[in-house]
């Protein structure tokens, strides 16, 4: 019988409160730890549904120990939970299959009624977790350090839920990574507007030459830049492609912006695409003006040089934003943005050690 669906964050809370916590309290009454469900998984973003439960989903969480307790007790606690955890919680098995190397290392819930529980209570120290997820040893970061941290990973650390804070260190980490420092934020804004400036004229350049497919593809690229800019202006981390548009729909700015973007993608007229793209740019600009991070910038749709094309003068926005930049980002040769803004590969955008190789682009 398939159990009733329980959202993953709630299921993991129940798992902690009813199964994990009592075992720790009885056997390690003086242990100080934080318990949370953060990291990868649709349930961490609260986007899971019954479909999500077919793989890599179920009762699980992380325990964060102090450095000494981590070195001393990690393996003992893992074994203790294997021995003491119930085999089922609210109809869901607590026993998981081994990672399947032929299926992206996914794990699946497996019924069990005897033997050790292959649980997914992952145990870390804060430093071990930061190294595993972000490839860093400390939260003392430079602006360049911030730029090579994959946003998907930053989103995962700051999403989810903390169920218990015995020492509160994971809360401090989540607060630190809440969003980028202002100098990095300004640089990302400059970079995304620059991406738009580089390509906004291509929609009207392609179609008149008989390349309507090229015009539509470029319009779609610009829609993607617009959505990314909406995230940045909203100070929200950008998820990887699976949740990109869905997450965008929850931003307040999406109320005005999303209907325009859908209309752009539906248009068969390149002139109408340009008109709607300019409307979208101005929605973003008006929102940016409301943040009062620079003098108010007033623009309207205009002709692109001597061509029969409609754009806005994005360079005026870029000039004003660049005035906000401070060292070292005011000296970076090109406005390429963070690693997520110039690399579009899921492996890199979810692997901080791989993304580290992009550091050289900023020098």
Secondary structure, DSSP 4 states (H G I P E B T S, - for coil): -PPPP--HHHHHHHHIIIIIHHHHHHH-TT--EEEEE-SSSTTTTT---GGGGGSS-SS-EEEEE-HHHHHHHHHHHHHHHHHHS-SEETTEES-BPPPBTTTTTB--B---SSS-----EEEEEHHHHHHHHHS-S-S---HHHHHTS-HHHHHHHHSSEEEEESS-HHHHHHHHTSS--HHHHHHHHHHHHHHHHHHTTHHHHHHTTT-HHHHHHHHHHHHHHHHHHHHHHTT-PPPPGGGHHHHHTTSTTHHHHHHHHHHHHH-S-HHHHHHHHHHHHHHHHHHHHHHTSSS------EE-TTSS-EE--HHHHHHHHHTT--TTGGG-SS---SHHHH---HHHHT-HHHHGGGGGGG-
